[in-house]
Amino acid sequence: MAKLRVGVIYGGRSGEHEVSLMSAQSVMGALDREKYEIIPLKIGPDGQWTDTIIQADPKGNPGLDVVFPVLHGPYGEDGTIQGLLELANLPYVGAGVASSAVSMDKAMMRVLFKEAGLPLLPWDVVLGHAWRENPQGIQEQLENALGYPMFVKPANLGSSVGISKVKSREDLASALELAFQYDRKVVVEKGLVDAGEIECSVLGHSRPVASVLGEIVPAHEFYDYQAKYHSEESELIIPAPLGAAETKTIQDYACRAFAAVDCSGMGRVDFFLSRKGEVFLNEINTIPGFTPISMYPKLWAESGLPYPALLDRLIELALVKHKERQALRTSIF
């Protein structure tokens, strides 16, 4: 049989560009060369493509059988590249346009999670113009609604870029200013003291399944960018040392979160676990990290699905999703 031509798109105009390069290197290294012809498609940090192989021509042959986006953050994980691939009528790995967009936006994501009855910590949303017009009022609003500590996050970014843990008013303004460097909208969430960080990988399409759980013991006060990618002191405990009932509850929440945003293919769902044993959903990542130290592939490997087999399954799911879309009517005649 002819090899499937797999276009791996990576890089991108995002604060997570470097993480994408690491993820793509791992993906391309693990794809079975006996099954796939790998076609790298790099996007520079300025948004320039190294190739123009993808064309918005649904009737043409763009030279690819399936696309594997390994783009993290804006202009890749937010529905933009997914829209291009839909126009080109190409199968692609991962969530669709709407799912990608709402999952990238931490504010919109929380609205859907709340509607689905999932447990969340209190949060607020601050827009850039409101902060510039009334910083004193915004500080008081956040203090009254959330108290300290709180986490300040750009709404549309990942890999903990631009995130700060704020313990006092003296640090709040600088944390907001940092977050607004990356987005016009910022999510501020109530922080838990000494909370555990639990992650679950979800895989599937119509019937998603959850992996074993992993616990993160960060090298720093929280799992920030440096602790994730540059520190050897952060510890990943797989499987997480939780009881059977607690594990099942979190796995169920992970699959419900996956369904709440209409995700497909892959999703890493992150949770906080309080000292009292309370579980709070943090977020879902629709294109989770695929670096050698990333939780998503590690959790599936521990669940009995090695990295190359995981990539095979994701490509299979992409083709299933595309076949479903091709069966839909596009005309009333």
C-alpha positions as CSV (number, residue, x, y, z in Angstrom):
1,M,0.0,0.0,0.0
2,A,1.1,3.5,-0.7
3,K,2.3,5.5,2.3
4,L,0.0,8.2,3.7
5,R,1.4,11.7,3.1
6,V,1.3,13.4,6.5
7,G,1.9,17.1,6.6
8,V,3.3,18.2,10.0
9,I,2.6,21.9,10.5
10,Y,4.7,23.5,13.3
11,G,6.3,26.6,14.5
12,G,3.9,29.5,14.1
13,R,3.4,33.1,15.2
14,S,2.9,32.5,18.9
15,G,4.6,32.8,22.2
16,E,4.8,29.0,22.2
17,H,6.8,28.8,18.9
18,E,9.8,27.2,20.6
19,V,7.6,24.6,22.3
20,S,6.0,23.8,19.0
21,L,9.5,23.1,17.4
22,M,10.3,20.6,20.2
23,S,6.9,18.9,19.9
24,A,7.1,18.6,16.1
25,Q,10.6,17.2,16.3
26,S,9.3,14.4,18.6
27,V,6.2,13.7,16.4
28,M,8.2,13.5,13.2
29,G,10.8,11.3,14.9
30,A,8.1,8.9,16.2
31,L,5.9,8.6,13.0
32,D,6.5,5.2,11.4
33,R,8.4,5.8,8.1
34,E,7.1,2.5,6.8
35,K,3.5,3.9,6.9
36,Y,3.9,7.6,6.3
37,E,5.7,10.0,4.1
38,I,6.4,12.9,6.3
39,I,6.1,16.4,4.8
40,P,7.4,19.1,7.3
41,L,5.6,22.5,7.0
42,K,7.3,25.1,9.1
43,I,5.8,28.4,9.9
44,G,8.3,31.1,11.1
45,P,7.7,33.3,14.1
46,D,6.8,36.1,11.7
47,G,4.1,33.9,10.2
48,Q,6.0,33.1,7.0
49,W,5.5,29.6,5.6
50,T,8.4,27.6,4.2
51,D,6.1,26.0,1.7
52,T,2.8,26.6,0.0
53,I,1.7,23.0,-0.4
54,I,-1.7,23.7,1.2
55,Q,-4.1,25.3,-1.2
56,A,-7.7,26.3,-0.5
57,D,-9.0,24.1,-3.4
58,P,-11.4,21.5,-2.1
59,K,-11.5,19.7,-5.5
60,G,-7.7,19.7,-6.1
61,N,-4.9,17.5,-4.9
62,P,-2.8,19.5,-2.5
63,G,-0.2,16.7,-2.1
64,L,-1.3,15.7,1.4
65,D,-3.5,12.9,2.7
66,V,-3.8,14.2,6.3
67,V,-2.4,17.1,8.3
68,F,-1.0,16.9,11.8
69,P,-1.0,20.4,13.3
70,V,1.6,20.7,16.1
71,L,1.0,24.3,16.7
72,H,0.5,25.6,20.2
73,G,-1.2,28.9,21.1
74,P,-2.6,31.6,18.8
75,Y,-2.6,31.1,15.0
76,G,-2.6,27.3,15.3
77,E,-4.5,26.0,18.3
78,D,-7.3,28.6,18.1
79,G,-9.2,27.5,15.0
80,T,-7.3,29.6,12.5
81,I,-5.3,26.8,10.9
82,Q,-8.3,24.4,11.3
83,G,-10.3,26.8,9.2
84,L,-7.7,26.8,6.5
85,L,-7.6,23.0,6.4
86,E,-11.4,22.9,6.2
87,L,-11.3,25.2,3.2
88,A,-8.7,23.0,1.6
89,N,-10.9,19.9,2.4
90,L,-8.1,18.2,4.1
91,P,-8.3,15.7,7.0
92,Y,-6.5,16.9,10.1
93,V,-5.7,15.7,13.5
94,G,-7.5,17.3,16.5
95,A,-10.3,19.5,17.3
96,G,-12.4,21.4,14.7
97,V,-12.7,25.2,14.2
98,A,-15.3,26.0,16.9
99,S,-13.9,23.6,19.5
100,S,-10.3,24.9,19.0
101,A,-11.5,28.5,19.3
102,V,-13.5,28.2,22.5
103,S,-10.9,25.9,24.1
104,M,-8.1,28.3,23.4
105,D,-10.1,31.2,25.0
106,K,-9.9,30.4,28.7
107,A,-12.9,32.8,29.4
108,M,-15.2,31.2,26.8
109,M,-14.1,27.7,27.8
110,R,-15.1,28.3,31.4
111,V,-18.6,29.4,30.3
112,L,-19.1,26.1,28.5
113,F,-17.6,24.1,31.5
114,K,-20.0,25.9,33.9
115,E,-22.9,25.1,31.6
116,A,-21.9,21.5,31.7
117,G,-21.9,21.5,35.5
118,L,-18.2,20.9,35.9
119,P,-16.4,22.1,39.1
120,L,-14.5,25.4,38.7
121,L,-12.8,27.8,40.9
122,P,-14.2,31.4,41.0
123,W,-12.8,33.6,38.2
124,D,-13.1,37.0,36.6
125,V,-12.3,38.4,33.1
126,V,-10.5,41.8,32.6
127,L,-10.3,43.5,29.3
128,G,-7.3,45.7,28.4
129,H,-9.3,48.9,27.9
130,A,-11.0,48.5,31.2
131,W,-7.7,48.1,33.0
132,R,-6.2,51.1,31.3
133,E,-9.2,53.2,32.2
134,N,-9.7,52.2,35.8
135,P,-6.8,50.2,37.3
136,Q,-7.7,51.0,40.9
137,G,-11.3,49.9,40.3
138,I,-10.1,46.6,38.6
139,Q,-7.8,45.8,41.5
140,E,-10.5,46.3,44.1
141,Q,-13.0,44.3,41.9
142,L,-10.6,41.3,41.8
143,E,-9.7,41.5,45.5
144,N,-13.3,41.5,46.5
145,A,-14.3,38.7,44.1
146,L,-11.3,36.4,44.5
147,G,-8.9,37.5,47.2
148,Y,-5.3,36.4,47.4
149,P,-3.6,34.3,46.1
150,M,-4.9,34.5,42.5
151,F,-3.6,33.5,39.1
152,V,-3.4,36.0,36.2
153,K,-3.4,34.5,32.7
154,P,-3.7,35.7,29.1
155,A,-7.0,34.3,27.9
156,N,-5.5,32.9,24.6
157,L,-2.2,31.3,25.3
158,G,-0.7,28.1,26.8
159,S,2.5,26.6,28.2
160,S,2.1,28.9,31.2
161,V,3.4,31.9,29.1
162,G,2.5,35.2,30.7
163,I,1.0,33.6,33.8
164,S,1.7,34.9,37.3
165,K,0.7,33.8,40.8
166,V,-0.2,36.9,42.7
167,K,-0.1,37.0,46.5
168,S,-0.6,40.7,47.2
169,R,-1.7,44.0,45.7
170,E,1.9,45.0,45.2
171,D,2.3,42.3,42.5
172,L,-1.2,42.5,40.9
173,A,-0.6,45.4,38.6
174,S,2.7,44.0,37.1
175,A,1.0,40.6,36.6
176,L,-1.8,42.1,34.7
177,E,0.6,44.2,32.6
178,L,2.5,41.1,31.7
179,A,-0.6,39.2,30.7
180,F,-1.8,42.1,28.6
181,Q,1.4,41.9,26.6
182,Y,0.1,38.6,25.1
183,D,-3.7,39.2,24.9
184,R,-6.3,41.9,25.1
185,K,-8.3,39.7,27.5
186,V,-7.1,38.3,30.8
187,V,-8.5,35.6,33.0
188,V,-8.0,35.9,36.8
189,E,-8.7,32.8,38.8
190,K,-8.8,32.3,42.6
191,G,-5.7,30.4,43.7
192,L,-5.6,27.4,46.0
193,V,-2.9,27.1,48.7
194,D,-0.8,23.9,48.3
195,A,-3.1,22.5,45.7
196,G,-2.0,19.4,43.7
197,E,-1.9,19.6,39.9
198,I,-3.5,16.6,38.2
199,E,-3.6,15.9,34.4
200,C,-5.5,13.5,32.3
201,S,-5.1,12.7,28.6
202,V,-8.3,12.1,26.5
203,L,-8.4,10.4,23.2
204,G,-11.2,9.8,20.8
205,H,-14.0,11.2,18.7
206,S,-17.6,10.2,19.4
207,R,-16.6,8.1,22.4
208,P,-13.6,9.6,24.1
209,V,-11.6,7.6,26.7
210,A,-9.4,8.8,29.5
211,S,-5.8,7.8,30.3
212,V,-4.3,7.1,33.7
213,L,-3.7,10.3,35.7
214,G,-0.5,12.1,36.3
215,E,0.5,14.5,39.1
216,I,2.9,17.4,38.6
217,V,5.3,18.4,41.3
218,P,6.7,21.6,39.9
219,A,10.2,22.8,40.5
220,H,8.9,26.3,41.1
221,E,5.9,27.6,43.0
222,F,3.6,26.6,40.2
223,Y,4.2,24.8,36.8
224,D,5.4,27.8,34.9
225,Y,7.2,27.9,31.5
226,Q,10.7,27.4,33.1
227,A,9.5,24.5,35.3
228,K,7.9,22.8,32.3
229,Y,10.6,23.0,29.7
230,H,13.9,24.0,31.3
231,S,14.1,22.5,34.8
232,E,15.1,19.0,35.6
233,E,13.7,19.4,39.1
234,S,10.0,19.2,38.2
235,E,8.6,15.8,38.9
236,L,5.9,13.9,36.9
237,I,4.3,11.2,39.0
238,I,2.6,8.6,36.8
239,P,0.1,7.2,37.8
240,A,-0.9,9.9,40.3
241,P,-1.1,8.5,43.8
242,L,-4.9,8.7,44.1
243,G,-7.6,6.3,45.2
244,A,-9.7,4.4,42.7
245,A,-12.9,6.5,43.3
246,E,-11.0,9.8,43.1
247,T,-9.3,8.7,39.9
248,K,-12.5,7.7,38.3
249,T,-14.2,11.0,39.2
250,I,-11.4,13.0,37.5
251,Q,-11.4,10.7,34.5
252,D,-15.1,11.2,34.1
253,Y,-14.7,15.0,34.5
254,A,-12.0,14.9,31.8
255,C,-14.3,13.2,29.3
256,R,-17.1,15.5,30.1
257,A,-14.9,18.5,29.6
258,F,-13.8,17.0,26.2
259,A,-17.4,16.7,25.2
260,A,-18.4,20.1,26.5
261,V,-16.2,21.9,24.0
262,D,-17.0,19.3,21.3
263,C,-13.4,18.2,21.1
264,S,-12.0,15.5,18.8
265,G,-8.8,13.5,18.6
266,M,-6.8,14.7,21.6
267,G,-7.1,16.8,24.6
268,R,-5.2,17.1,27.8
269,V,-7.4,18.2,30.7
270,D,-5.8,19.8,33.8
271,F,-7.2,19.8,37.3
272,F,-6.4,21.2,40.7
273,L,-6.8,19.0,43.8
274,S,-7.3,20.8,47.1
275,R,-5.9,19.7,50.5
276,K,-9.5,18.7,51.4
277,G,-9.7,16.5,48.3
278,E,-11.9,18.9,46.3
279,V,-11.4,18.6,42.5
280,F,-11.5,21.7,40.3
281,L,-11.2,21.8,36.5
282,N,-8.5,24.1,35.2
283,E,-8.5,23.9,31.4
284,I,-8.4,21.7,28.3
285,N,-5.5,21.9,25.8
286,T,-6.6,20.7,22.3
287,I,-3.0,20.5,21.0
288,P,-1.1,19.4,24.1
289,G,2.7,19.3,24.2
290,F,4.3,16.4,22.4
291,T,7.9,16.9,23.6
292,P,9.8,14.0,25.2
293,I,8.8,15.2,28.7
294,S,5.1,16.1,27.8
295,M,2.3,14.6,29.9
296,Y,0.0,13.8,27.0
297,P,2.0,11.0,25.4
298,K,3.5,9.9,28.7
299,L,0.1,9.3,30.2
300,W,-1.0,7.2,27.2
301,A,2.3,5.2,27.2
302,E,1.6,4.4,30.9
303,S,-2.0,3.4,29.8
304,G,-0.6,0.9,27.3
305,L,-0.5,3.0,24.1
306,P,3.1,3.8,23.1
307,Y,4.0,7.0,21.4
308,P,4.1,5.7,17.8
309,A,0.7,3.8,18.3
310,L,-0.8,7.0,19.8
311,L,0.2,8.9,16.6
312,D,-1.3,6.1,14.5
313,R,-4.6,6.4,16.4
314,L,-4.7,10.2,16.1
315,I,-4.3,9.9,12.3
316,E,-7.0,7.3,12.2
317,L,-9.4,9.5,14.1
318,A,-8.6,12.4,11.8
319,L,-9.7,10.3,8.8
320,V,-12.8,9.2,10.6
321,K,-13.8,12.8,11.4
322,H,-13.1,13.9,7.8
323,K,-15.2,11.0,6.4
324,E,-18.1,12.1,8.6
325,R,-17.9,15.6,7.3
326,Q,-17.7,14.4,3.7
327,A,-21.0,12.6,4.2
328,L,-22.8,15.8,5.1
329,R,-24.9,17.6,2.5
330,T,-23.5,20.9,1.2
331,S,-26.5,21.7,-1.0
332,I,-30.3,21.7,-0.7
333,F,-30.7,20.4,-4.2
